């Protein structure tokens, strides 16, 4: 009798545990799905991300949002980014291009490049006719950045540790400052001022070894001119081929440019 009773008790315990383990997650998933659906419906037209549902399991949120996409209530713009449209007399609304580009930038997946970078840094007042972006990824979703955007892919992964202005300055140096509307002298002064902001030069020196040789040479020359004593400067110089010569563009007027393998030609002052 004792053996029989113990066996039955074991069976009973296993049944209870099985019900608890299986039924509870199902209830929780249904609760999460209902919460996500109600919140999206109350939110109106807007962008949604997994982060907007903090406290809920990401898998449950992803499943709920995917179900709403299949039901036509949401549109998937990119991995983890959804849009709830509203009906207009011309059809469904479209997400604001500037808002979704800003969202991509906030996630540190894309950064301003070209004229947009120069504008952000104060080298020009021009606004580009179409978006120009840099990213460390292989590409960017066109729904996020716009169908006509110019995308410069395969930037170093280290850019993900930088803010928008830091990455924009690296892009500016890659172009030798040629997107500047200022004279070469004023362009150089502006670059030195930006590099003198607290912490910026050290942040850029930390990622400098991932940059092309010309950018490493420019950063080394600018750092040395500013009187930096960072040990990274010596490593930058050692990383350069002593036989190479680089076009510093509008920044060729750095006093110590020749010591950093700059070509001899100097830019002409703009009138």
Order of alpha helices (4+ residues) and beta strands (2+ residues): alpha-beta-alpha-beta-beta-beta-beta-alpha-beta-alpha-beta-alpha-beta-alpha-alpha-alpha-alpha-alpha
